[in-house]
Amino acid sequence: MALSNHDLRQLDEEVIDSLPVDGVKNLAKILLLDLKEARERLNQNSQNSSRPPSSEAPWDKASGHSNDDTDEPTESDKPEPATEEEALKEALQADGTDISNEDLPEENATALTSAIPQEIPAVKPPIEKPVRNPGKQPGAKGFGRTQIIPIHQYQDHHPTKCACCSRPFSEAEIENSKAYTAFDSLGLKWANTEKPGIEVINTRHTYYQIDCSCGHNTRAVPFRHPPDMELPGIELSEWRLVDATLASFIVCLSLRLRLSRVRIREFLHDWLGITLSVGTINKTIHESGRAVMPVEPILIEEALKSGLLHIDETSWPQKEKLLWLWAFVSTTVVLFKVSRRTAEVFQSLIIKNVYPGWIMTDGYQVYREHIKRLRCWAHLIRKARGLEEALNSEAQDFGEKSLFLLNSLIAAIKQAREAPPDQALSIIYQEQLEEYRRLCEKMRLSEHKKTHQLAVEMLNDWTVIFTILDHPHLPLTNNEAERALRHWVILRKICYGTRTAEGSRVFAILASVIETCRIRQCSPWRYLAEVIASRRAGLSVHQLPVCGSGV
Ligand SMILES: [Zn+2]
């Protein structure tokens, strides 16, 4: 949006008549751009659009989206518009860059009132309030707002050119510009070995306005993203009490150190002297997830380029729904997805994209759609060991023989990795394999349940299980994927999964970015802070860090 509501309110026929030809031309171009953008957005938001139901507009959603994942219920932050017309109005307002005090997130609105210099007149357009939701209302005194932290640094934001006639402002004009609003933002200074410790920095951002010679008043405004159709309850803007570094820190406390929102609040209060509400902490984590969302296609692209993907899945509750957390792990990318149906993610990522590489999986049937597949031998060995320890003599015998073959083959594979044999291992071990296959055929008829099951599993997936003999350089186990999931399985036990679809989306992308940075031996937190800062300002995401760069 080139023109904010503040700009538009000043424009009328009289202003256009008063402008020189060049000024009118410039203004017409800006208006045309805005009109096209507004039309496109209207189409997107229409109920008759071709968008899937999952992307329904924010005003069609039930309230309370921002409350998932919290350890205790928090207030919903915005009343839902009562009519479609109101909803459209609100959507356009949200898209615009006009920020009055009433638009502010409640947690830093107090900071603003103390931040506005006395002589600035309050420029607040009257906003009609639709029907309110129960609970705490926007503008009400909030938990995090009672705290007054001294200002450590100032950052001024000036407009650089007239929003109406496009004339660039001179240095003198910028110097004489008037402040019209401000907010405070809490951040952290990155520590290093020379200066360890956590230092909190409070920055006052002041926004200025300039009266142009053409008569237009132009304001610098903090960037604010239009609502995301996939994450309608999550705002992304520069106007934030929690800056990008503190947001990254909170994500670390939540996802890496597995602290609940309540514990994060306690920690920030007790150790950093920062008072934030559970709702603000939750919003910060969700906003961070929305900020890094554009990294997902990059991760998918890089994962699909790899020659081998380890894949595994584990259950993941989303409130009362039982979903699945999937992990796709290459040497440079870890991608997590939370999926409603068991096969959905695998098919959309691997089958539809015609992934050309190998996949390493367990015996789950969905994986059989992909031909270049490897089976994790650790699972088979565990099952064979179980039979070996069984009380049934037939099972014991089958377990022993299975273990003996698998162990001999593992030794041969390891040797082949160092010195490739003249013939493929499948030919060298042909006789033993045929003998074992006959044993499996026999054991398939066993009345001992586990014996029958292992024999059937071996026979059903025979080619895949022994593919490794022709490609000994490939891995024998799915340890990479299992290890990638382990951390989140512990988190699941602590927090019982996520609460909403938005919460699951945000969790999966943050987990993906964190683990990808870690596998690349880079700091996830610096990268996350950079991406959050860029995206809040309306810029594109940074490239993923290169392996081993350390940054
Ligand atoms: Zn002007």
Residues whose N, C-alpha, C, O or C-beta is under 5 A from the ligand:
A	BS01	ZN	C162 C164 C165 S166 C212 C214 H216
